[in-house]
Amino acid sequence: MTQLAFITGASSGIGQALAWEFYHAGYAVALVARNQAAMQQWVAERGLQPTRCAIYAADVSQPESIQAAAQRCLENQGLPDVVIANAGISIGMDSAIAADLNTMARIFATNNLGLAASFQPFIAPMRSRGHGHLVGIASVAGIRGLPGHGAYCGSKAAVIAYCESLRGELRGSGVQVQTIAPGFIDTPMTRDNPYPMPFLMPVADFARAARHAIESGAGYRVIPWQMGWVAKLLRIMPNALFDAAFAGRGRKPRQPQ
């Protein structure tokens, strides 16, 4: 029986690459994003078979929107084997600017509430079935807070902690909760970063490594592996040394208000 992967943020970047990787590996795919036209164009260009692909327009920052998309997937394609909560946004912020609190709220609504809302409709039926994968896409940026990235780093730290909590809650149910923490991946989200990006990885290579990690049952995986060692170093680095290392580093651009 063909397995099904439900993937949010599937209109570009990592989500699109994951969709292709799982489809190419023989899965049926449920593609979810706000930009329905972009998904339709990509599906047509790649020649995905209608019997193994469905598109659901949804905004993960609105729980009722992603929950409705999940329900349509359950009705049309059945219960997924893999749910990947990938949809996310990355915008710089300055906490001294009042308007940037709106930026922070938007990031958390997408990266955190949206992730939980993407999982929620599938938890009970996966538990009843006795197996499934719930995969949260975090980031190495969730390991330590970087200047100018307070909202994004905070949101990805929350993804790591949330998935860890959910993993404990579902222990013994057969449902695996997994966290994938990308380093620097070559996508539209990273191409305007005004700072060096060590171990920058092609997005197709990331997607392949992520699928292998998910299928192997890894609870937590940093990709590429080199950034895993960087993450370990960052965890133990004293604050004074960490602050000095990142002083003067370029910051993620803010969004004009």
Buried (B, 14 or more C-beta within 10 A) or exposed (E): EEBBBBBBBBBBBBBBBBBBBBBBBEBBBBBBBBBBEBBBEBBEEEEBEEEBBBBBBBBBBBBEBBBBBBEBBBEEBBBBBBBBBBBBBBBBBEEEEEEBEEBBEBBBBBBBBBBBBBBBBBBEBBBEBEEBBBBBBBBBBBBBBBBBBBBBBBBBBBBBBBBBEBBEEBEEBEBBBBBBBBBBBBBEBBEEBEEEEEBEBEBBBBBBBBBBBBBEEBEBBBBBEEBBEBBEEBEEBEEEEBEEEBEEEEBBEBBEE
